[in-house]
């Protein structure tokens, strides 16, 4: 889950993900798989002072369309309980083979980790190379990462907190790094993992 993983970090993150899988699956019987994506799925998550930092990003593959409002409410409750942001993005299983050629779906295909449900579900996701990603995606990613330092600025009367500044300041450096790594010929793959 993290670059400098320890038994403590693995146990805490595993416990958080188990809770997410159990609660989301109980709240929505149409979920067929929960796929961890983002930094923690790629082994790039941040863990500091005994707790994960930033957020848990998950895709909830459902047997039918919809479910967004309900899963947002579940994610909001989990965020309050766990202490970091939990994002649950629903997608209908029938749409997996027809997603747009966006970086989000490429990242899910290359680095997503099934943590609950059918471990083969991610293999039905549309497959395309980085060269076929929609042209505007690089600008979208750069804009997303560049907004991070602005979000990290403290408001007046707030005590300074170096951690958000440090995390968000690093984000604009990620797009060139990701592009370089993928240009070196990373082969498409997916990882599966049983619920922790």
Secondary structure, DSSP 8 states (H G I E B T S, - for coil): -BTT--HHHHHHHHHHHHHHHHHHHHH-TTEEEEEEESTTTTT-BEEETTEEESEEEEEEEESSS--HHHHHHHHHHHHHHHSSEEEEEEEEGGGGGG--S-HHHHHHHHH-EEEEE-TTGGGGS----GGGS-TTHHHHHHHHHHHHHHHHS--TT----HHHHHHHHHHTTHHHHHHHHHHTT-----EE----
